[in-house]
Amino acid sequence: MSTDYYIRLEQGRERRPSDQVLRSIASALRLDDAAAEHLFRLGLPVLGERAAPTRTVAPELLRLMDGMPDVPAFLVGAAQDVLGANAMARELYRGFARFDNLLRMIFLDPYARSFYSDWDTVARCAVDNLRASSSQFPADGRIERIAGELALHSPAFANLWARYEVRPRTREKKHFVHSGVGELRLHFETFAVAAAPGQHLSVYSAEPGSTSHDGLVLLRRLADQAAAASGGARQDMASETGDARS
């Protein structure tokens, strides 16, 4: 690959690089798997071939989350809008002003700094996930609006977004400090919803016999009390996370 061709790629004058060229660039830049995947997504020749993200939540997913009453489970879209959640997840995040978009919660709600013991790591991972979504769905206006809003109102987000790192996380441990339960060290797994592009189901769990497991038992009691007080009504999260605030 010539220097002139590479310059044309950088400047956007060459828009259809071959797989071989993309592999050569990934190798030369020593990209890890996540960054290389991001590069190949950017190099896809026809945007129309990429499925658009959907915000429609299948009833089966709502039933699946409600069928896990002992652990927090929630569904997010490509822009990290919270599209659905079970009672445990709503109770876990109750201290936030709104349980509507993970990025807004992390960067714009002051409560996040006390809720996430490892806020810096959580913030970086959230931005990495949004970056990965932006390459998978480059024409999605929702992602662009969320990124623009946060870049305007959060210097911390703007700094992380400018780094252009791509390391999406699908499994790790998180350390929370819940106002009613105390410290919770939870493992989480994230699963892509094959039938709904851009949607991911996240589930938290604790090691059996641990203090965090006991904490989840207490969280379940609080969630049950909140559900009883509200008459068991389900919050319509998909409509609440619309573009009204964008």
C-alpha positions in Angstrom: 0.0 0.0 0.0 1.5 3.3 -1.1 1.8 6.4 1.2 -0.3 8.4 -1.2 -3.2 5.8 -1.0 -3.0 5.8 2.8 -3.2 9.7 2.8 -6.3 9.5 0.6 -7.9 7.1 3.1 -7.1 9.5 6.0 -8.6 12.4 4.1 -11.7 10.5 3.0 -10.9 10.7 -0.7 -10.7 6.9 -0.9 -13.9 5.3 0.5 -13.8 1.7 -0.5 -10.6 0.0 0.9 -10.3 -3.7 0.4 -10.2 -6.2 3.2 -6.5 -6.8 2.5 -5.8 -3.0 2.9 -7.8 -2.9 6.2 -5.9 -6.0 7.5 -2.6 -4.3 6.5 -3.5 -1.2 8.4 -4.6 -3.1 11.5 -1.3 -5.0 11.5 0.8 -1.9 10.9 -0.9 -0.1 13.7 -0.8 -3.1 16.0 -4.5 -2.8 16.8 -6.1 -5.2 19.3 -9.2 -7.2 18.3 -11.7 -4.6 19.4 -9.9 -1.8 17.6 -9.5 -3.9 14.4 -13.2 -4.7 14.4 -13.9 -1.0 14.7 -11.6 -0.3 11.7 -13.4 -3.0 9.6 -16.8 -1.6 10.5 -15.7 1.9 9.4 -14.4 0.4 6.2 -17.6 -1.3 5.1 -18.4 0.0 1.6 -22.1 0.4 1.8 -23.9 1.8 4.8 -27.2 0.4 3.6 -26.0 -3.1 4.3 -25.8 -2.3 8.0 -29.0 -3.0 10.0 -30.3 0.1 11.8 -30.6 -0.1 15.6 -34.1 -0.7 17.0 -35.7 0.7 20.1 -38.7 -1.7 20.0 -38.5 -4.1 22.9 -39.8 -7.6 22.4 -42.4 -8.6 25.1 -40.4 -11.8 25.5 -37.4 -9.8 26.7 -39.5 -8.0 29.3 -40.8 -11.4 30.6 -37.3 -12.8 30.6 -36.0 -9.9 32.8 -39.0 -10.1 35.1 -38.3 -13.9 35.4 -35.0 -13.1 37.1 -36.4 -11.5 40.3 -33.2 -12.1 42.4 -30.7 -10.2 40.2 -30.7 -6.8 38.4 -31.3 -7.1 34.7 -31.9 -4.3 32.2 -31.9 -3.7 28.4 -30.0 -0.9 26.6 -30.0 0.3 23.1 -27.2 1.4 20.8 -27.0 4.9 22.4 -27.1 3.3 25.9 -30.7 4.3 26.4 -32.4 2.1 29.1 -35.2 0.4 27.2 -36.4 -1.9 29.9 -35.5 -3.2 33.4 -36.7 -5.5 36.1 -37.6 -4.4 39.6 -34.1 -5.2 40.9 -32.4 -3.0 38.4 -34.7 -0.1 39.0 -34.0 -0.5 42.8 -30.3 -0.7 42.2 -30.3 2.6 40.2 -33.0 4.3 42.3 -30.6 7.0 43.6 -30.3 8.6 40.1 -32.6 11.4 39.1 -33.6 9.4 36.0 -32.9 5.8 35.0 -33.0 6.7 31.3 -29.6 6.6 29.7 -26.4 5.1 31.2 -24.1 7.8 29.7 -26.3 10.7 31.0 -26.4 9.0 34.4 -22.7 8.5 34.6 -21.6 11.9 33.3 -24.4 14.3 34.2 -25.8 13.0 37.5 -23.7 14.0 40.6 -24.9 10.8 42.3 -22.8 8.7 40.0 -19.6 9.7 41.7 -20.7 8.2 45.0 -22.6 5.3 43.5 -19.7 3.9 41.4 -16.6 3.3 43.5 -14.6 2.9 40.3 -16.2 5.8 38.5 -13.2 6.5 36.2 -13.2 2.9 34.9 -17.0 2.9 34.5 -16.9 6.1 32.6 -14.2 4.9 30.3 -16.0 1.7 29.5 -19.2 3.5 28.8 -17.5 5.8 26.3 -15.8 2.8 24.7 -19.1 1.1 24.3 -20.6 4.1 22.6 -17.7 4.4 20.3 -18.2 0.8 19.2 -21.9 1.5 18.6 -21.0 4.5 16.5 -18.9 2.4 14.2 -21.6 -0.3 14.0 -24.4 2.2 13.3 -22.6 5.3 11.8 -25.9 6.7 10.4 -27.8 6.6 13.7 -28.7 10.1 14.7 -29.5 9.1 18.3 -25.9 8.1 19.0 -24.7 11.4 17.5 -27.1 13.4 19.6 -26.2 11.7 22.8 -22.4 12.2 22.1 -23.0 15.8 21.2 -25.0 16.6 24.3 -22.5 15.0 26.6 -19.5 16.6 24.9 -21.2 20.0 25.5 -22.1 19.4 29.1 -19.4 17.1 30.4 -15.7 17.9 30.0 -14.9 14.4 31.3 -16.9 12.8 28.5 -15.4 15.2 25.9 -11.9 14.2 27.0 -12.6 10.5 26.8 -14.5 10.8 23.5 -11.5 12.6 22.0 -9.2 9.7 22.8 -11.0 7.5 20.2 -10.4 4.3 22.1 -12.5 1.2 21.3 -12.6 -1.5 24.0 -16.2 -2.5 24.5 -16.8 -4.5 27.7 -19.2 -7.5 27.9 -18.1 -9.0 31.2 -16.4 -7.6 34.3 -17.0 -6.7 37.9 -18.4 -3.5 39.2 -18.3 -2.0 42.7 -21.5 0.0 43.7 -22.4 1.9 46.9 -26.2 1.7 47.2 -27.8 4.1 49.7 -30.1 1.5 51.2 -27.9 -1.6 50.9 -24.3 -0.5 51.2 -21.4 -1.9 49.1 -22.1 -4.3 46.3 -19.4 -6.0 44.3 -21.2 -7.6 41.4 -20.2 -9.5 38.3 -22.0 -8.6 35.1 -22.5 -10.2 31.7 -23.8 -8.4 28.7 -25.6 -10.3 25.8 -26.3 -9.0 22.4 -30.0 -9.5 21.3 -29.6 -11.1 17.9 -33.1 -10.2 16.7 -32.8 -6.5 17.8 -29.7 -4.7 16.4 -28.0 -2.5 18.9 -29.8 -3.9 21.9 -27.9 -5.6 24.8 -29.2 -7.3 27.9 -27.1 -6.8 31.0 -27.4 -9.0 34.1 -25.6 -8.6 37.5 -24.9 -11.4 39.9 -22.9 -12.0 43.1 -20.8 -14.8 44.4 -22.9 -17.2 46.5 -22.3 -16.7 50.2 -20.6 -13.3 49.8 -21.7 -10.1 51.5 -22.7 -8.8 48.1 -25.0 -11.8 47.7 -26.6 -10.9 51.1 -26.8 -7.3 49.7 -28.8 -8.5 46.7 -31.2 -10.3 49.1 -31.8 -7.0 50.8 -32.1 -5.2 47.5 -34.8 -7.7 46.5 -36.8 -6.8 49.7 -36.5 -3.1 48.8 -37.6 -3.8 45.2 -40.6 -5.8 46.4 -41.6 -3.0 48.8 -41.3 -0.4 46.0 -43.3 -2.6 43.6 -46.0 -3.0 46.3 -46.1 0.7 46.9 -46.6 1.4 43.2 -49.2 -1.3 42.7 -46.8 -3.4 40.6 -47.0 -1.0 37.6 -44.3 -1.4 35.1 -42.4 1.7 34.0 -42.6 2.4 30.2 -38.9 3.0 29.8 -38.7 2.8 26.1 -41.0 5.8 25.7 -39.3 7.7 28.6 -36.0 7.5 26.9 -37.1 9.2 23.7 -35.7 12.2 22.1 -37.5 14.7 24.2 -34.3 15.5 26.1 -32.0 15.3 23.1 
